Amino acid sequence: MIFVSSACIKGAGLEDSLRTLHKNSFSCIECSGGARYEADSEDILLRLKKELGLQLLCHNYFPVPQVPFVLNLSSDSDEIYQRSIDHLKRALDLSRNVGAGKFAFHAGFFIDILVKEIGKDVRCQDVADPVSSTARFIDAYKILKANTAGVKLYIENNALSKSNKERFGRNPFMLLNAQDILDLKRAIDFNLLLDVGHLKVSCVSLGLNLEKELAALMPMTDYIHISDNDGTADQNRRLSRDSDLWRALGCFNLKDKTITLEVYEGLDAVKESYDLLMEAVEC
């Protein structure tokens, strides 16, 4: 099944975004960040789910919190750490209430990122100890796992851009490649949301082979995020037949996976990418 992220369009609000996507023949929608806080977001989802026959997923930073912050379950800051846990508990409750069977959140960061730095170059700062930061993340995951109650919980891999690798000199993020994921799986039995766009960026930065990484990771997951980029940063570009990412994905059976399209180049690009994915899923 193919979902389209609500972040693919810039609507006037949640309802406008969902109605616009539905008007353009997208009824499977993953609600994500990139929006403003709305106190009645759950009411909007429940009403439009019934009215329009939507199938919904919630993701990471959704529902958007009233006071913005960067979610990080590895944070050294007790305030950010606890806010992250509380937010994800609310997101799990919302997922359950709207009938979403899956919920995914991003793996942790060994630094604290400012809201204005999301998706951009991050200011230079000390990188926390990966061992203690990962232990903190694992403790938080176990708390969330105890609150799933019917929602399947996933962790999403991060992207290490070329500029951030050069800036920090060492890895500031969790879960960048297959080895990171296998190492964490030895500590906790978690489900992987594989963002292939993130993986492409990390492979370029770390000098890894994308096809080999995909071959190791695709059998581990039934949930993937898809967008393309030039390998230097997570750019959320459309899919195209001549891209190296699309050729690499052609080696795998996508039929039984939940797919979310995250293309931020306008509705025409979303439709073009969706049609390409439908060919792969239906073949």
C-alpha positions as CSV (number, residue, x, y, z in Angstrom):
1,M,0.0,0.0,0.0
2,I,1.3,3.5,-0.9
3,F,0.8,6.4,1.4
4,V,1.6,10.0,0.6
5,S,3.1,12.2,3.3
6,S,1.1,15.3,4.4
7,A,4.4,17.2,4.2
8,C,4.3,16.8,0.4
9,I,2.1,19.9,0.1
10,K,2.0,23.2,2.0
11,G,-1.7,23.5,2.9
12,A,-3.3,26.3,5.0
13,G,-3.6,23.7,7.8
14,L,-4.1,20.0,8.4
15,E,-7.6,19.9,7.0
16,D,-6.7,21.8,3.8
17,S,-3.7,19.5,3.3
18,L,-5.8,16.3,3.7
19,R,-8.6,17.6,1.4
20,T,-6.1,18.7,-1.3
21,L,-4.4,15.3,-1.3
22,H,-7.8,13.5,-1.4
23,K,-9.0,15.8,-4.2
24,N,-5.9,14.7,-6.1
25,S,-6.8,11.0,-5.6
26,F,-4.6,10.3,-2.6
27,S,-6.7,8.6,0.2
28,C,-3.8,6.9,2.0
29,I,-2.1,9.7,3.9
30,E,0.8,9.7,6.4
31,C,0.5,12.7,8.7
32,S,3.9,14.2,9.4
33,G,5.7,17.3,10.6
34,G,6.2,20.4,8.6
35,A,2.9,21.8,9.8
36,R,1.6,24.1,12.5
37,Y,0.2,23.2,15.8
38,E,-3.6,22.6,15.8
39,A,-5.4,21.8,19.1
40,D,-8.1,19.9,17.3
41,S,-5.9,17.8,15.0
42,E,-7.4,14.5,16.3
43,D,-10.9,15.7,15.7
44,I,-10.0,16.8,12.2
45,L,-8.5,13.4,11.4
46,L,-11.4,11.4,12.8
47,R,-13.9,13.6,10.9
48,L,-12.1,13.5,7.6
49,K,-11.3,9.8,7.9
50,K,-15.1,9.1,8.1
51,E,-16.1,11.7,5.5
52,L,-13.5,11.0,2.9
53,G,-12.7,7.4,3.6
54,L,-9.1,8.1,4.4
55,Q,-6.5,5.6,5.6
56,L,-4.2,7.3,8.0
57,L,-0.8,6.9,9.5
58,C,1.0,9.3,12.0
59,H,4.7,9.8,11.9
60,N,7.4,11.1,14.3
61,Y,6.7,14.8,15.0
62,F,2.9,14.5,14.4
63,P,0.7,15.7,16.1
64,V,2.8,18.9,15.9
65,P,3.4,20.1,19.5
66,Q,2.3,23.5,20.7
67,V,5.8,24.5,21.6
68,P,8.3,23.5,18.9
69,F,11.3,21.3,19.7
70,V,13.5,18.7,18.0
71,L,12.5,15.2,19.1
72,N,15.5,13.3,20.4
73,L,15.4,10.2,22.5
74,S,19.2,10.2,22.8
75,S,19.4,13.8,24.2
76,D,21.6,14.7,27.1
77,S,19.0,17.3,28.0
78,D,16.5,15.8,30.5
79,E,13.9,18.3,29.3
80,I,14.2,17.3,25.6
81,Y,14.4,13.6,26.5
82,Q,11.2,13.7,28.6
83,R,9.4,15.9,26.1
84,S,10.3,13.4,23.4
85,I,8.9,10.5,25.4
86,D,5.7,12.4,26.2
87,H,5.2,13.5,22.6
88,L,5.6,10.0,21.3
89,K,3.2,8.6,23.8
90,R,0.6,11.1,22.6
91,A,1.4,10.1,19.0
92,L,0.9,6.4,19.8
93,D,-2.5,7.3,21.4
94,L,-3.5,9.3,18.3
95,S,-2.4,6.5,16.0
96,R,-4.5,4.0,17.9
97,N,-7.5,6.4,17.9
98,V,-7.5,6.9,14.1
99,G,-7.0,3.2,13.4
100,A,-3.3,3.4,12.3
101,G,-1.6,0.0,12.7
102,K,1.9,1.5,12.5
103,F,3.8,4.4,14.0
104,A,7.5,5.3,13.4
105,F,9.9,7.8,14.9
106,H,13.4,8.8,14.1
107,A,16.5,7.3,15.7
108,G,18.3,9.5,18.1
109,F,21.0,12.1,17.7
110,F,24.2,12.4,19.7
111,I,23.8,16.2,19.5
112,D,20.9,18.5,20.2
113,I,19.6,20.2,17.1
114,L,17.7,23.5,17.0
115,V,14.3,23.7,15.3
116,K,15.7,26.1,12.7
117,E,18.4,23.5,11.8
118,I,16.0,20.7,10.9
119,G,17.0,19.4,7.4
120,K,19.8,21.9,7.2
121,D,23.5,22.2,8.2
122,V,23.8,21.8,12.0
123,R,26.0,24.2,14.0
124,C,29.3,22.7,15.3
125,Q,29.0,21.3,18.8
126,D,30.4,18.5,20.9
127,V,29.2,15.0,20.0
128,A,28.0,13.1,23.1
129,D,29.3,9.7,23.9
130,P,27.5,7.2,21.5
131,V,27.4,4.4,24.0
132,S,25.7,6.4,26.8
133,S,23.4,8.2,24.3
134,T,22.4,4.9,22.7
135,A,21.7,3.4,26.2
136,R,19.4,6.4,26.9
137,F,17.6,5.8,23.6
138,I,17.1,2.1,24.4
139,D,15.6,3.0,27.8
140,A,13.1,5.4,26.1
141,Y,12.2,2.8,23.5
142,K,11.3,0.3,26.2
143,I,9.0,2.9,27.8
144,L,7.3,3.5,24.5
145,K,7.1,-0.2,23.6
146,A,5.1,-0.8,26.8
147,N,2.6,1.8,25.5
148,T,2.0,0.5,22.0
149,A,-1.3,-1.5,22.7
150,G,-2.0,-2.6,19.2
151,V,0.2,-0.2,17.3
152,K,3.3,-1.6,15.7
153,L,6.3,0.5,16.6
154,Y,9.1,1.3,14.2
155,I,12.4,3.2,14.3
156,E,13.6,5.2,11.2
157,N,17.2,5.4,10.1
158,N,18.9,8.8,9.9
159,A,20.8,10.6,7.1
160,L,24.3,11.9,7.5
161,S,24.8,14.6,4.9
162,K,28.2,15.4,3.3
163,S,28.4,18.8,5.0
164,N,27.5,17.5,8.5
165,K,30.1,14.7,8.2
166,E,32.7,17.3,7.3
167,R,31.6,19.6,10.1
168,F,31.6,17.1,13.0
169,G,34.4,14.8,11.9
170,R,32.6,11.8,13.5
171,N,29.1,10.4,13.5
172,P,26.6,12.6,15.3
173,F,23.5,10.4,14.5
174,M,22.2,6.9,15.3
175,L,21.3,4.3,12.7
176,L,23.0,5.4,9.4
177,N,23.7,2.0,7.8
178,A,23.1,-1.8,8.0
179,Q,25.8,-2.3,10.6
180,D,24.3,0.3,12.9
181,I,20.9,-1.3,12.6
182,L,22.2,-4.8,13.2
183,D,24.1,-3.6,16.3
184,L,20.9,-2.0,17.7
185,K,18.9,-5.1,16.9
186,R,21.2,-7.1,19.2
187,A,20.2,-4.8,22.1
188,I,16.5,-4.4,21.3
189,D,14.1,-6.3,19.0
190,F,12.8,-3.4,17.0
191,N,11.0,-2.9,13.7
192,L,12.8,-0.8,11.1
193,L,11.3,1.9,9.0
194,L,13.8,2.1,6.1
195,D,14.0,5.6,4.6
196,V,15.8,4.8,1.4
197,G,16.5,8.5,0.7
198,H,18.2,8.8,4.1
199,L,20.2,5.6,3.3
200,K,21.4,7.0,0.0
201,V,22.8,10.1,1.6
202,S,24.5,8.1,4.4
203,C,26.0,5.7,1.9
204,V,27.6,8.6,0.0
205,S,29.0,10.2,3.1
206,L,30.3,6.9,4.6
207,G,31.6,5.5,1.3
208,L,29.2,2.5,1.3
209,N,27.6,0.7,-1.6
210,L,23.9,1.5,-1.7
211,E,22.9,-1.7,-3.5
212,K,24.6,-3.8,-0.8
213,E,23.1,-1.8,2.0
214,L,19.6,-2.2,0.5
215,A,20.2,-5.9,0.0
216,A,21.0,-6.2,3.7
217,L,18.1,-4.1,5.0
218,M,15.1,-4.6,2.7
219,P,14.4,-8.1,4.0
220,M,14.2,-6.7,7.5
221,T,11.3,-4.3,6.9
222,D,7.8,-4.1,5.7
223,Y,7.7,-0.3,5.9
224,I,9.7,2.1,3.8
225,H,9.9,5.9,3.0
226,I,10.9,6.8,-0.5
227,S,12.3,10.0,-2.0
228,D,15.4,10.8,-4.1
229,N,18.4,13.1,-3.8
230,D,21.8,13.7,-5.2
231,G,23.5,11.9,-2.4
232,T,24.8,15.0,-0.6
233,A,21.7,15.8,1.5
234,D,18.1,14.7,2.1
235,Q,16.4,16.7,-0.6
236,N,13.0,14.9,-1.0
237,R,13.1,14.9,-4.8
238,R,10.8,13.0,-7.2
239,L,11.6,9.5,-8.4
240,S,12.7,9.0,-12.0
241,R,13.3,5.9,-14.1
242,D,16.9,6.9,-14.8
243,S,18.0,7.5,-11.1
244,D,20.4,5.2,-9.4
245,L,18.0,4.9,-6.5
246,W,15.2,3.7,-8.7
247,R,17.4,1.2,-10.4
248,A,18.6,-0.1,-7.0
249,L,15.0,-0.4,-5.8
250,G,14.1,-2.4,-8.9
251,C,15.9,-5.4,-7.4
252,F,13.3,-5.8,-4.7
253,N,9.7,-6.9,-4.3
254,L,7.8,-3.9,-3.0
255,K,4.3,-5.5,-3.1
256,D,3.9,-6.5,0.5
257,K,5.5,-3.3,2.0
258,T,3.8,-0.2,3.3
259,I,5.4,2.7,1.3
260,T,5.2,6.4,2.1
261,L,6.2,8.8,-0.6
262,E,8.0,11.9,0.7
263,V,8.4,14.2,-2.4
264,Y,8.5,17.9,-1.7
265,E,8.6,19.3,-5.3
266,G,4.9,19.9,-5.8
267,L,1.8,17.9,-6.7
268,D,2.9,17.1,-10.2
269,A,6.1,15.5,-8.9
270,V,4.2,13.6,-6.3
271,K,1.8,12.2,-8.9
272,E,4.7,11.3,-11.2
273,S,6.5,9.5,-8.4
274,Y,3.3,7.8,-7.2
275,D,2.6,6.4,-10.7
276,L,6.1,5.0,-11.0
277,L,5.8,3.3,-7.6
278,M,2.4,1.9,-8.6
279,E,4.1,0.2,-11.6
280,A,6.6,-1.4,-9.3
281,V,4.0,-2.5,-6.7
282,E,1.6,-4.0,-9.3
283,C,4.1,-5.8,-11.6
